[in-house]
Amino acid sequence: MKSLLPIVIVLVLASGYGVWHKRTRGKIVVKPDKGLITPAMIGADLGSRATLLQFSSAFCGPCRATRLLIEDVTADMADVAHVEVDAEANLELVRKLDIRSTPTTLFLDSAGHEVGRAVGAPKRDQVIAAINAIAQ
Amino acid sequence: MTQVSDLKKVTTVLDARGPRFGAAITTVVFAAALATHNAWFIVAQAIVFAIGAFKGPQFTPYAYIYKFAVKPFLKGEVPTEDVRPPQFAQSVGLLFALVAITGALFGIEALVVGAVAMALGAAFLNAAFNFCLGCEIYLLLLRARAK
């Protein structure tokens, strides 16, 4: 049996990363504006008040949970659109908007400006609060 | 109101706790490999990864242990998951295991320790934090490749 030190180092580093990851994922943050997002860019109409633009991929577990959550929250909101795009098929857009992991959900106002984004699966109350923060 | 492209086509859906249980065993196996420097642990894990990557994570020996020795004792609603994210993680695991085996064959100690340490970290993150490797690296790989 050789030293157990490498195992301890790996587990401590991974735990640190894991805790940081858990804390930051799903939080809605405001990023610098990357320009207007138009219906042509995402292949779907924007909502008259707001649009939740979700980037997903095939190898992403929480993408499905995020989709179900947003579908549920926006079901009764005719003026809020939920558009889910396959990141893999839209790499140009992914690069332009600096999407690094999935799911990433952008909150757009009626004009198509990004007002916030959640990397990872967001929480229900945060999604509702973010939609409510976008003026009618 | 929801508009979705073609992401909704779900392939196979698994009990999400199965792959996570498998990751816990994987963590122990890689920890043993790192502690003993016995390459056979890595070879055994590589075979498990290969089954998971090519046939599906629900067919690995770990999945059968879960199915027959763990699942009967679990109660409550079964959380489900698309098969593709854990399958992707198994493929990445296989890649690291193969790198480690190559290192062992040619006596490159640093390569073995490096690859096993990375794989151990990823397996531990999966088991302890339900970490989704595909979410974090797949898009980065695509972006890097298409540059």
Interface residues (C-beta under 8 A of the other chain):
Chain A: M1 K2 S3 L4 P6 I7 I9 V10 L11 L13 A14 S15 Y17 G18 H21 K22 G43 A44 D45 G47 S56 S57 A58 F59 C60 G61 P62 C63 R64 R67 I70 E71 T74 A75 M77 A78 V80 A81 H82 V83 E84 V85 D86 A87 E88 A89 L91 V94 R95 I99 R100 S101 T102 P103 G120
Chain B: M1 T2 Q3 V4 S5 D6 L7 V10 A16 A31 L34 A35 T36 H37 E81 D82 R84 P85 P86 Q87 F88 A89 V113 A117 L120 G121 A122 F124 L125 A128 F129 F131 C132 G134 C135 E136 Y138 L139 L140 L142 R143 A146
